[in-house]
Amino acid sequence: MDLYDVMTTTFASRDFTDEPLPDDTLFRILDRARFAPSGGNRQAWRVIVVRDTKTREGLSRAAEPAAKRYVAQEWVGEVPWNTIERTQVDTATIERTLAPLSATEPVLKAAVVLVVAVDLKLVASMDADLDRVGIVSGVSVYPFPWNILLAARHEGFAGALTTLAAAQEPAVQVLLGLRRTWHWPR
């Protein structure tokens, strides 16, 4: 497939077929994606390949609270997870909100789940001292997952980036056996 075709036809897919993703194809995808640019050429990312049901279920449960908040904020006209204007939705309302299956089921149904983590000891966070949520560290990592999606598209597969489970990061670090310095790119 031509590069421009791959770029213009890669989309966020959350609906999956039962088609398996063979190990050799996954290796090709990750092998090509690793050439993504990163700050200081540090490649501060690691990939955890998740195929087992128990871990997928844990990731799906970890995504629920963020998905509930997202929906509750949308219902009252807020921009979900906005860091400038804090939510006015109370915790009880968020808890009562149902997490949409479209936010939690893809982790259970995809052929494979790739968790990309970043080691914050390795990335340059030029905005770490600013009085706001840091965004620069993610810039050193996000080209890699985007390359994964492009390579997957080239191979005839699709996927989507999601950060919903990051809101439950400590629990996910335990679930995946990640060190405390490993986080989701932000």
Secondary structure by P-SEA (a helix, b strand, c coil): ccaaaaaaacccccccccccccaaaaaaaaaaacccccccccccbbbbbbccaaaaaaaaaaaaaaaaaaaaaaaaccccccccccccccaaaaaacccccccccccccccbbbbbbbcccccccccccccccccaaaaacaaaaaaaaaaaaaaccbbbbbcccccaaaaaaaaacccccccccc
